[in-house]
Amino acid sequence: MDFHETPSAGPCAERATAMQGLIPELRTTRLVLRAPCIEDFQDFARIVLSPQGATYGAPKTRQDAWDLFMQVTGTWFLRGHGTWVITLDGETIGFVQLGAEPGDMEPELGYILDVAFEKQGFGSEAAAAIRDVGLGDFALPSLVSYVDVSNTRSVALATRIGGVLDQTADWEHADTHRYRYSNKEARL
């Protein structure tokens, strides 16, 4: 493991833990969604660099995965929302986010699971919880998910949690659909 992937020690570790404590922990029926920490990078890289990660437009190299991890975790400090780690009985099974990536026009609800945990409703459960927090507690006016048209599982997930295909004139990406969530879908 390279130095940049190694957790801090002493006062720096205490400061990192204190900052992670500012991120709300969410509990669903089966899952705990918690703040990311540097130790989560191993699972993040494994998931986004897997063959299934490519269906989400994921990075191709470990360095790219690190850059993305830094981006999605750093969003907390720049925008007040970001990525949560999806855990099941203490095991990391994926990541879900309220993000703002380059090119996004509004907050994005994004999700990726370890392939071993797909098709069990975990993605929908985590994404619905984040949708509700984003539209409720965080008072965001709306959220969107950008989904590759060929990614049928992600299309189904977005639709299942109330995403409505947005075909407004400002969206002209033939290979990506935009699904919109508004307060009427939130279950708060």
N, C-alpha and C positions, 0 to 999 in steps of 0.2 A: 504494500500500500504506500503510495506517495505521501509526502509530508502534508500536502494540501488536503488530503482526505483523512488525516489523523485528527482526532478530537483534541481540543485544548486541554490544559491542566490548570490547576490552581485558580487564581482570581478570574482568569479569562473563562474557564469552564463554568464558574459560578455565574458570571455575567451572561453567558450564553443560555444557561438554564433559566435565569431570571427573565430574559427576553422571550424564551419559548413559553414561559408561563403566562405571557400576555395574550397568547393565541388561545381562543376558546376551544376547549375540548368538547366534542359532541358525542352523544351516545344515541344509537338507534336500537332497534330491537336486537340485532345481533352484532353490531359493530361499534368500535370506538374510533373516532376520527380525532387525531391528535396533531400537535405541532411537529413539524419535521426537525430533525437534528442531524448532525453530520454523519452519524452512524447509519442513517437511512440511505445515504448515497449508494451503498453496495446494492441494496434491493432496487433502488431507482434505476441504476445503470443496468442491472440484470433485466428488468422489465422493459425499459425503453430500447435496449439494444437487442432484444429478442426478435425473432422473425415476426411475431405478432405485433411488436412495437412499431414495425415499419408501416403497418396499416393505419397508424395514427400520425404518420409523417414525422416519426421520431428521429433523433440524431443517429448518425452512422458510426461515430467513434466514441471512445470513452471520454476523450477531452470534450467533445460536443455534448455528451451526456452531463459532464460536470458543469459546463457553461449553462445548460438548460436548468440543471438543479439549482445553481446559484441564482438564476433568473427567477424561477418560480418560488423559491424560498425568500429571496430578497424583496419580492413584491410586497410582503407584509410590512416592511419598513418604509416603503415608498408610497403605497396606496392604502394601507390599512386592511388589505385582504390578500389572500395568497393560497398556498397549497397546504392540504392536510394529508397525513398518512392514514390510510385505511387499514385498521387492524382487526383481526378476528382471533379471539382468545390469545391476544398478545403477539400474534404473527402478522407481519406486514404482508398485505395481499394486494395493495395498489395505492394509488394517489388520486386525489380529487382536488380541484382548484377553482377559485374565483380569480382568474388571471387577467393580465393586460399585456399581451405579447405585441411586438411590433406589427403594425397593420390592423390590430383590433380597433374597432370604432367604439366599443363599449365593453363592460366586463364580460368575460367569457367563463362559462361553466364547462370545465374540462375534466376528463376522467380517463384513467388507464388502470387495468387490473392485470395481475399475473394470470396467464392463460389458464392455469390450474383452477382458478376461482371464478372463471367466467361461466355464464349460463346457470347461475345459482341465485340470481337476484341481488347479489352484493353491490354491483355497480349502480343499479337503480336505487337501492336503499341509501347508499352514500351520496349519490348525486341529488336525490330528492331532499336529503337533509341539508346539503349545501345550498340548494336552490332556496329552501325555506329561510335559511339564515341570511343569505344574500338579499333576498327581497323583503325579509322581515327585519331582523335585528340590525342589519347593515344598511337598510333603507335604500338599496340600489333601485333605480326606477325600472330596470329590466335587466335580463341576462340573455346571453346567446351561447349556443354551442355551434362550432364550425365542424362539420362532419363531411368527410370524403364520401361522395355519392356511392362508391363501391363498398363502403364499410356498413354492411347491412345490420350488424349487431349494434353498432353505435347509433344508427338511424332508429332502430327499434327502441333502444334505451331512451333516447331523447324524446321520442313520441310517448313512450310509456309514462314518463314523468311530467308530461304536459307540454312538451315543446311543440310549437307550431311552426311549420315550414314558412319562412319569411322570404317572399319573392318580390320585395320592394325594389324599386328602380336603382337604389344605391348599391345593390348586390349583384354583380355580374360575373361570378366565378362558376363556370360550367362544371368544374370537377369537385366543387365543395358546396354543400348546402348550409344554410344558416337556419338554425332552429331557435325560436324566441320563447322566453318564459316571462310572464308578467305576474303581478301580484295575485291575479285571479287563480293561478295554478298553485300558489303557495298554500300550505296547509297549516298555517300558524293560528 
